[in-house]
Amino acid sequence: MKVTILEPKPDEEDEIIIKCANLDENLLELIRDLKQGSSKLNVYRNSEIFRIEPEQVYYFESVDQKVFAYCRTDVFEIKSKLYELEEELPKQDFIRAAKSIILNLNKIKSLTPAFGGRFEALLKNGEKVIISRQYVSVLKKKLGL
Amino acid sequence: MERWIKRLQFMLGIFVKITTGVIVVTAVYISVFWGIKVDVKVALLWQILCVSALCTVGSILLPASEEEAQEISKKGMLIRMIVYFILVNIVVLGCGFCFQWFSPSDWKMVLGMEISIIGVFVAVTAASYFDDYRIAEKMNRRLKEREKRDSE
């Protein structure tokens, strides 16, 4: 596929024109991504690929060199590393909760102390995630404390 | 290897804290039960180091690093702390008896020892828990405000 980038005239707004013979599924997916800002994540389960919104994920956890995305009831594998996800995900919604966990702030129901300077986050799906002492300051800052 | 180094550093830190605590409690205890002018033997210093070392060995129950802490749930941590507290009790009372720090027949002395152990342990644990509880309450309020803002 040929990609051409043209500079618009000063009075023109930015525009993407797709010139194609037929609008197949891949192209439709690409258009959807362009419209949504390509925020969806490619996740895997039983050799099937799924596309999910980051907002659907409660937390990401790295276990034995693999990264998993935990949704309300489903668990998917994701090929990105945690540090890559940390860069990609919306910074206002996701925080590092531990070396192996990235947590979605919007999915936290409540927080309680978990001894030793740690906190336990009770998620909206009933799961509990421990926030390490070293990341508590990041959480407090994110919440404006 | 790194895990062992972290464990040793953690235990060294615990040893220093316990030794400091035991010295303070011993000073208070001797002053109250034996009087401020009593002569103490050099052996007491070795006994204090011995008690601190034994209490430090028990700290193997507690996580030494963030990675270890991550694997322990809140309930698991509470259980470990209770077990550690019981262990500290046994060590201090056992050593106190062996080193003749108190007479088992004098209930006031035994009670004094127990109050000293509970006092130090509860004060340290409760102070940090309530401080964390206050922070958690603040964060919960902010989370609710955030949720309310997002839903509008």
Interface residues (C-beta under 8 A of the other chain):
Chain A: A98 K99 S100 I101 L105 N106 I108 S110 L111 T112 P113 A114 F115 G116 G117 R118 F119 E120 K128 I130 S132 R133 Q134 V136 L139 K140 L143 G144 L145
Chain B: L62 P63 E66 E67 A69 Q70 I72 S73 K74 M77 L78 M81 T125 S128 Y129 D132 Y133 I135 A136 K138 M139 N140 R142 L143 R146 E147 D150
